[in-house]
Amino acid sequence: MIYDVIILGSGPAGLSAAIYAKRAMLNALMIDRNYIGGGQILNTYEVDNYPGLPGISGFDLGEKMSEHADKFGIEKVSTDISSIDILSEIKTVHTDEGDFQGKAIIIATGNSPKKLLVPGEEELTGMGVSYCATCDGAFFKGKTTAVVGGGDVAIEDAIFLSRGCEKVYLIHRRDELRGAKSLQEELFNTENIEVIFDTIVTSINGSDKVESITINNVKTNAIDTIPVNGVFLAVGNDPNTIALDDAKTNLETDERGYIKASEDCKTNIPGVFAAGDIRTKKLRQVVTAVADGANAIESLQEYLRK
Ligand code: NAP
């Protein structure tokens, strides 16, 4: 069977593409390694900027979007994608569950947390080092934690952790945070959060669990060690393109590996579209991801008509 479209990824962009595809009567398949749709928002404590659903939890929003796609009968396969062939007119997705073919493909595989790449990070991952505060924060009730980063995720993580931890440090490499001003206001008004500016973490220390971090003030060059029980790294993301390695040699990407595509989601390969956080764009948010899903299906229908 050859599908009209195969959607890779079941985050907001993939789910929105699924809804638009099914409403356009396209024969669509969605492939994701996860059983539960929703992507990265599943790990977000609260999403307060998605119009119409103020303060909804990330998990609930992901679940609602998945149910919406299910309502239209999207066909889903949960499996790991090993590679994709995108150059022929019919595209093939190779997976652990076999090969799937489509006339067009939408890549909506999103991105994953970036590593800080400091000594101790890899060894202590799962033993106090985490990339997901909502997943692991509960283990640090009454303890001291540090969050590294200055974006929305770092600020949200610090606020979330402050509700259960005795003390939370937010460590940022510059003297100004990047995250939304409304979040910053909440951050600075939270008593048990201490923001440390102009500082980088140079190592995470401990033998079988995190015991401390070594920090370096980049302006004064002062070095210090802070005792902490947990370290939450929120220093941005890298695109999820591992399964696309062969395809990437043909797909145009930017220097960080994001697939080059504009609002119409068209890549340089005919019949291949990129939607959501995986494509080059200025603002990576749930609203921009769902918009991409709709735009990708619009461009894809134009391509199929031709
Ligand atoms: P981000 O906005 O890219 O921020 C990453 C932060 O980590 C920056 O402050 C950056 O510092 C810092 N950083 C990067 N590499 C570092 C390193 N090697 N060492 C120390 N610090 C480092 O990433 P994000 O917070 O994960 O957010 C990702 C996207 O999702 C953003 O577009 C964000 O707006 C969006 N998002 C939105 C919401 C919301 O609207 N509620 C919630 C979550 C995420 P510099 O500032 O110096 O570059």
Boltz pocket constraint, residues with backbone or C-beta under 6 A from the ligand:
constraints:
  - pocket:
      binder: B
      contacts: [[A, 46], [A, 47], [A, 48], [A, 49], [A, 115], [A, 116], [A, 148], [A, 149], [A, 150], [A, 151], [A, 152], [A, 153], [A, 154], [A, 156], [A, 171], [A, 173], [A, 174], [A, 176], [A, 177], [A, 178], [A, 180], [A, 199], [A, 200], [A, 234], [A, 235], [A, 236], [A, 237], [A, 282], [A, 283], [A, 284], [A, 285]]
      max_distance: 6.0
